[in-house]
Amino acid sequence: MLSPLRLLVFLLGLLAILPSTGAAAHPAPFSYVDLRPGEGSLEGGVTVHVVDLVHDLRIDESTNLLDRGVLDHQYSAIARLLLARLDLRDGNGARLTVKPLALAPVAGDDAVRLTFRAEGKPPAALSVEAHLFDYDPLHQTFVTIYEGNEVAQQMIFSAESRPQTYYAGSVAGVGAVLATFVPAGAHHVLIGPDHVLFILGLILMGGSLRRLTLIVTAFTLGHSVTLALAATGTFAPPAWLIEPLIALSIVVVGLDNLLRKKGERDLRALFAGLFGLIHGFGFAYVLREFGLPQAQLGWALAGFNIGVELGQLAIVVPVALALGWLRGRVPAVANRIAVGGSLAVIAAGVYWFVDRVRNLAG
């Protein structure tokens, strides 16, 4: 029977051996890509472990890719393999033509590094997708993009990751950001029935131009604040909480339309501002799916907000004009539309609230 001292020595020796044995069998499942946009080209490098290369090249496990002669012999195969799995595209979706430059072992890391270049001025919006070794479900590829010597953006890709976009820190980059996020904001409002019904509910009862402008402005201020908070990670409540509250806000607006008596204070601007705070969190969930460019975060938020406002105006202006015209000529019809519309808004809001709470419970 081992004495406690001998047992301790044995365990310490085992712990010392295990990490090195595991590392020899398979290193940490990571690869690294660096991209450096320049004036007339995009240059970069891919650093990968030899264990991953041996597996996907389907060559003998005893092959020593760290040997210069062996590595040179496999140069073409390695370059084809890696560059085929690194997908770089411009803002129009056209894939960049990337050519290998050199391949060399990385001393002390059991890894090799392939350098490459894409000729021509780098695009202002660069889409990146890097799935290098999907045979390993734990494998991740870390992409770092530099502007000069400064890190401009970092990305992480796993087997399920979608493409991410880098926007250059230039006037052209700002333009590319706005060209992406302004339409995204407008599109989200126009295809989001809950946001559309909330806005319609606010304007069904009509009002002066000043009143309607105040309502829209209050909603804008509300959602802009929480959109920025959530998009920057400062404060972001979970979707399971926000989505039912958005539905509830629609119900409240519809009820206010029906229950507010003539001469009572118009609370629509207050509701627009308060509930705008909740809707802003909803907008942020969509915005995060685009992969926010950290170097151009302010422009991305501004562009998305501008798009949201354009989407709102596309709803508010024609509806307000139509209802105003009806109130001036056939007020009875306009009132019936307002009441019927409010009932529809309430019904939809109740349905969404119950459905979202039920999904939460399930």
C-alpha positions in Angstrom: 0.0 0.0 0.0 1.4 3.4 -1.0 2.2 5.8 1.8 0.4 9.2 1.7 3.7 10.9 0.8 4.4 8.5 -2.1 0.8 8.8 -3.3 1.1 12.6 -3.3 4.3 12.4 -5.3 2.7 10.0 -7.8 -0.3 12.3 -8.3 1.8 15.3 -8.8 3.9 13.4 -11.4 0.7 12.3 -13.2 -0.6 15.9 -13.3 2.7 17.0 -14.8 2.5 14.4 -17.5 -1.1 14.8 -18.6 -1.1 18.3 -20.0 2.0 17.6 -22.2 0.5 14.3 -23.4 -2.8 16.0 -24.3 -1.0 18.8 -26.1 1.0 16.3 -28.2 -2.2 14.4 -29.2 -4.2 17.5 -30.2 -3.4 21.1 -29.4 -6.0 23.7 -28.4 -8.6 23.8 -31.2 -7.8 27.3 -32.4 -6.7 28.9 -35.7 -5.8 32.6 -36.2 -6.3 35.0 -39.1 -4.9 38.5 -39.4 -6.1 40.9 -42.1 -4.3 44.2 -42.9 -6.1 46.5 -45.4 -3.7 48.8 -47.2 -3.7 51.4 -49.9 -3.5 49.1 -52.8 -4.1 45.6 -51.4 -5.3 43.5 -48.6 -2.6 41.3 -46.9 -3.0 38.7 -44.2 -2.0 35.5 -42.7 -3.5 32.2 -41.5 -1.9 30.4 -38.6 -3.1 26.8 -38.0 -1.9 23.7 -36.0 -0.3 20.9 -37.9 -2.6 18.3 -36.3 -5.6 20.0 -38.1 -3.8 20.1 -41.4 -2.7 16.5 -41.3 -6.3 15.5 -40.6 -7.9 17.5 -43.4 -5.1 16.8 -45.9 -5.6 13.1 -45.2 -1.9 12.5 -45.0 0.1 10.2 -42.7 0.0 11.2 -39.1 3.7 10.8 -38.9 4.3 13.5 -41.5 6.3 16.3 -40.0 4.9 19.5 -41.5 7.3 21.5 -39.4 10.1 20.2 -41.6 10.9 22.8 -44.2 11.2 20.3 -47.1 8.0 18.5 -46.2 6.2 21.8 -45.9 7.4 23.0 -49.2 6.2 19.7 -50.8 2.7 20.3 -49.3 2.6 24.1 -50.1 0.1 24.0 -52.9 -2.3 21.6 -51.1 -2.2 23.6 -47.9 -2.7 26.9 -49.7 -5.7 25.6 -51.6 -7.2 24.1 -48.5 -6.9 27.2 -46.3 -7.8 29.9 -48.9 -10.9 27.9 -50.0 -12.1 28.1 -46.4 -11.4 31.8 -45.9 -14.2 33.6 -47.6 -13.6 37.4 -48.1 -16.2 39.4 -50.1 -16.8 43.0 -50.9 -20.0 44.9 -50.2 -21.6 43.6 -53.4 -21.0 40.0 -52.4 -18.2 39.4 -54.9 -15.4 37.2 -53.6 -12.0 38.6 -53.4 -9.2 36.9 -55.4 -6.7 35.9 -52.8 -3.2 34.5 -53.8 -0.8 32.8 -51.4 2.6 34.4 -50.8 4.6 32.1 -48.4 4.2 29.2 -46.0 6.5 28.8 -43.0 6.5 26.8 -39.7 5.8 28.8 -36.5 8.7 28.0 -34.2 7.7 26.4 -30.9 3.9 26.3 -31.6 3.5 23.1 -33.8 1.8 25.4 -36.3 2.4 26.8 -39.7 1.5 30.2 -41.1 0.4 31.0 -44.7 0.6 34.6 -45.8 -1.6 35.9 -48.7 -2.6 39.0 -50.6 -5.7 40.2 -52.4 -4.7 42.8 -55.0 -6.7 46.0 -55.5 -8.0 48.6 -53.1 -9.7 46.9 -50.1 -13.5 47.3 -50.1 -15.0 49.7 -47.6 -17.3 46.9 -46.4 -15.5 43.5 -46.1 -17.5 40.4 -45.4 -15.5 37.7 -43.6 -16.3 34.0 -43.0 -13.7 31.6 -41.7 -14.6 27.9 -41.2 -11.2 26.3 -41.3 -11.6 22.9 -39.6 -15.2 22.1 -39.0 -14.4 18.4 -38.5 -13.7 19.5 -34.9 -16.9 20.9 -33.4 -14.9 22.8 -30.7 -12.6 24.5 -33.3 -12.7 28.3 -33.4 -11.0 30.7 -35.7 -10.0 34.1 -34.4 -9.9 36.9 -36.9 -8.1 40.2 -36.2 -8.3 43.1 -38.6 -5.8 45.9 -38.3 -5.8 49.5 -39.4 -2.1 50.4 -39.4 -0.8 49.0 -36.1 -4.1 49.3 -34.3 -6.6 46.5 -33.9 -9.8 47.7 -35.6 -12.0 44.7 -35.1 -11.9 41.1 -33.9 -14.2 38.2 -34.9 -14.6 34.7 -33.7 -15.9 31.9 -35.9 -17.1 28.5 -34.9 -18.9 25.8 -37.0 -22.3 27.6 -36.7 -21.0 31.1 -37.2 -22.4 33.4 -39.9 -20.4 35.9 -42.0 -19.4 39.1 -40.2 -18.7 42.5 -41.8 -15.8 44.9 -41.2 -16.3 48.5 -42.2 -13.3 50.6 -42.9 -12.6 53.7 -40.7 -12.9 56.0 -43.6 -15.5 58.1 -45.5 -16.1 55.2 -47.7 -16.5 53.0 -44.6 -19.0 55.3 -43.1 -21.0 55.3 -46.4 -20.9 51.5 -46.4 -22.2 51.4 -42.8 -25.1 53.8 -43.6 -25.9 51.9 -46.8 -26.3 48.7 -44.7 -27.9 50.0 -41.5 -30.4 52.6 -42.8 -32.3 50.1 -45.0 -32.1 47.6 -42.1 -33.8 50.0 -39.7 -36.6 50.9 -42.2 -37.1 47.2 -43.2 -37.4 46.1 -39.6 -40.2 48.6 -38.8 -42.1 47.9 -42.0 -42.0 44.1 -41.6 -42.6 44.1 -37.9 -46.3 44.0 -37.3 -46.1 44.7 -33.6 -44.1 47.9 -34.2 -46.5 48.9 -37.1 -49.6 48.4 -35.0 -48.1 50.3 -32.1 -47.5 53.3 -34.3 -50.9 53.0 -36.0 -52.6 52.8 -32.6 -50.9 56.1 -31.6 -52.2 58.0 -34.7 -55.7 56.5 -35.2 -57.3 59.2 -33.1 -55.7 61.9 -35.3 -54.7 65.3 -34.0 -52.9 68.4 -35.2 -49.6 68.3 -37.0 -47.9 69.5 -33.8 -49.5 66.7 -31.8 -48.6 64.0 -34.2 -45.0 65.4 -34.5 -44.7 65.3 -30.7 -45.9 61.7 -30.6 -43.4 60.5 -33.2 -40.6 62.5 -31.6 -41.3 61.0 -28.2 -41.2 57.5 -29.6 -38.0 58.3 -31.4 -36.3 59.6 -28.3 -37.5 56.6 -26.2 -36.3 53.9 -28.6 -33.0 55.7 -29.4 -32.0 55.6 -25.7 -32.6 51.9 -25.1 -31.3 50.9 -28.5 -28.0 52.5 -27.8 -27.9 50.9 -24.3 -28.6 47.4 -25.5 -26.5 47.6 -28.7 -23.4 48.7 -26.7 -24.0 46.0 -24.0 -24.6 48.6 -21.3 -28.0 47.3 -20.4 -29.9 44.6 -22.3 -32.9 42.9 -20.7 -33.7 39.4 -22.0 -36.0 39.0 -25.0 -38.4 36.8 -23.0 -39.2 39.9 -20.9 -39.3 42.5 -23.6 -41.4 40.8 -26.2 -44.5 40.4 -24.0 -44.1 44.0 -22.9 -44.1 45.2 -26.5 -47.4 43.3 -27.0 -48.8 44.8 -23.8 -47.8 48.3 -25.0 -50.0 47.8 -28.1 -53.0 46.8 -25.9 -52.6 49.9 -23.7 -52.5 52.3 -26.7 -55.7 50.7 -28.1 -57.5 50.9 -24.8 -56.5 54.5 -24.3 -58.0 55.4 -27.7 -61.4 53.9 -26.7 -61.5 55.0 -23.0 -60.2 58.5 -23.2 -63.1 60.9 -23.1 -63.4 64.2 -25.0 -61.5 66.9 -23.2 -59.3 64.6 -21.2 -55.6 65.0 -21.4 -54.0 63.4 -24.4 -51.4 60.9 -23.1 -50.3 59.5 -26.4 -46.9 61.3 -26.5 -46.2 60.1 -23.0 -47.1 56.5 -24.0 -45.0 56.9 -27.1 -41.9 57.9 -25.1 -42.3 55.3 -22.3 -43.2 52.4 -24.5 -40.6 53.6 -27.0 -38.0 52.6 -24.3 -39.3 49.0 -24.5 -39.5 48.9 -28.3 -35.9 50.1 -28.5 -34.8 46.9 -26.8 -36.7 45.0 -29.4 -34.9 46.9 -32.2 -31.6 46.1 -30.5 -32.1 42.3 -30.8 -32.4 42.7 -34.5 -29.5 45.1 -34.8 -27.2 42.7 -33.0 -27.8 40.0 -35.7 -26.0 42.2 -38.2 -22.8 42.1 -36.2 -22.2 45.7 -35.0 -18.9 47.2 -36.3 -17.1 48.4 -33.2 -15.0 50.9 -35.1 -18.1 52.5 -36.6 -20.6 51.8 -33.8 -21.9 55.3 -33.7 -22.6 55.5 -37.4 -24.2 52.0 -37.3 -26.6 53.1 -34.5 -27.3 56.4 -36.2 -28.0 54.7 -39.5 -30.3 52.2 -38.0 -32.2 54.9 -36.1 -32.5 57.0 -39.3 -33.9 53.9 -41.0 -36.4 53.4 -38.2 -37.6 57.0 -38.6 -38.0 56.6 -42.3 -40.0 53.5 -41.8 -42.2 55.3 -39.3 -42.8 58.2 -41.6 -43.7 55.7 -44.4 -46.5 54.6 -42.1 -47.5 57.8 -40.3 -47.6 60.2 -43.2 -50.1 58.4 -45.6 -52.3 57.1 -42.7 -52.4 60.6 -41.0 -53.2 62.3 -44.3 -56.0 59.8 -45.1 -57.6 60.0 -41.7 -57.3 63.8 -41.7 -59.0 64.0 -45.1 -61.8 61.7 -43.9 -62.3 63.7 -40.7 -62.7 66.8 -42.7 -65.3 65.4 -45.1 -67.0 62.3 -43.5 -66.1 62.4 -39.8 -68.5 59.6 -39.0 -66.6 57.2 -41.2 -63.3 58.4 -39.7 -64.6 57.8 -36.2 -65.7 54.3 -37.1 -62.3 53.5 -38.6 -60.6 54.8 -35.5 -62.8 52.7 -33.2 -62.6 49.6 -35.4 -58.8 50.1 -35.8 -58.4 50.4 -32.0 -60.3 47.2 -31.4 -58.1 45.4 -34.0 -55.0 46.8 -32.3 -56.2 45.6 -28.9 -57.1 42.1 -30.2 -53.7 41.7 -31.9 -51.8 42.9 -28.8 -53.7 40.5 -26.5 -53.1 37.7 -28.9 -49.3 38.4 -29.1 -49.1 38.9 -25.3 -50.8 35.5 -24.6 -48.8 33.7 -27.2 -45.5 35.1 -26.0 -46.3 34.4 -22.4 -47.4 30.9 -23.3 -44.1 30.3 -25.2 -42.3 31.6 -22.2 -44.1 29.1 -19.9 -43.5 26.3 -22.4 
